[in-house]
Amino acid sequence: MSVCLLVAAQLELLKPALWSLLAISGLLGLIAVISPRWFRILATQGSQWVDTNKLLACLDKRFDIDCYVLPHVRLLGAVVLASLAILAIRWLGR
């Protein structure tokens, strides 16, 4: 039963996105029926390739955080356990 409630809650969160996609699809279908020339222009503009290799290259660099984490490993562990306890209490309290 809880799985059904979880799926239902997720579907409720997705409804606005699904309605938006449906509206966009309907608008594109209407444009295709009314003016194939406009649809061709939209398709040409929308199918342009965007090169993200340069952007992703700077995000793909290694950043060593061990020098920050390892000296404070007990504090980090305590914070993680406290966060877990708070989340579990809040989740079970509902």
N, C-alpha and C positions, 0 to 999 in steps of 0.2 A: 504494500500500500504506500509506503514512504517513497518508493521508486516512482510510483505514478504521480505522487504529489510533486516530486522533484522535476519530473518531465513536464508536468503541467505548468509549474512555475517558470521553467525555462522557456516554454512556448509563449507564455504571457509576456516575457521580456523580449521575445523575438517578433511579436506581432507588429510593432511599429516599423521595424526593418522590412518585414515581409510585405506590408502594405505599401511602403515606399518603393520597393522593387517592382511590385505589381503596377503601381501608378506610372513608374518610369517606362516599364515594358509597354503599357497601354499607350503612353504618349508616343513612343517610338513607332509602334504599330500604326497609330493614327497618322503620323508624319509619312510613313512608308506608303500608306494608301492615298493620302492627299497629294503629296508631292515627292515622287521618286527622286527628283533632282536634289531636293533638300536632304533626303535620306542619304543619298550618295555622298553629299558634302559632309554630313555628320559622320558617316562611316569612315571617310577618308581622314577627317580630323581626329576621330577617336581611335584609329588604329595606328597612330604614330608610335614608334618605338622610343622608349625613354631609357637611356643608358644609366643604370644605377651603380655601375662598377666602381666609379670614383668615390661615390658617397659610401658605399658599403666597405670599401677598402679602409677608410679611416675608422669605421666602426668595428672592423675586424681585427684591430691590433690588440695584442695581449697586454693586460694591465695587472701587474702583480700586487695583490692585496695581502699576501701572507705576512709582510712586515708590519701591517696594521692589525691583523686579526690574531696572529699567534701569540703576541705578548698579552692579549686580553681574552684568551680562549675560555676561561672560566666565567668571566662576565658575559661573554657572548652566549655561552651555553645556558646561563641563568636567565638571560633575557629571552632566549628562544623558548625555554620551558615555561616561563611566566606568560609569554604571549600565547602559547599553546593552551595553558590552563584557562586564561581569560576567554579565549575563543570557545573552548569546550564548554565552559560554564554558561556563556551566553547562548550557545547553540542548544544546549540541553535545557536551558531555562525557557525556551520558546515552546 
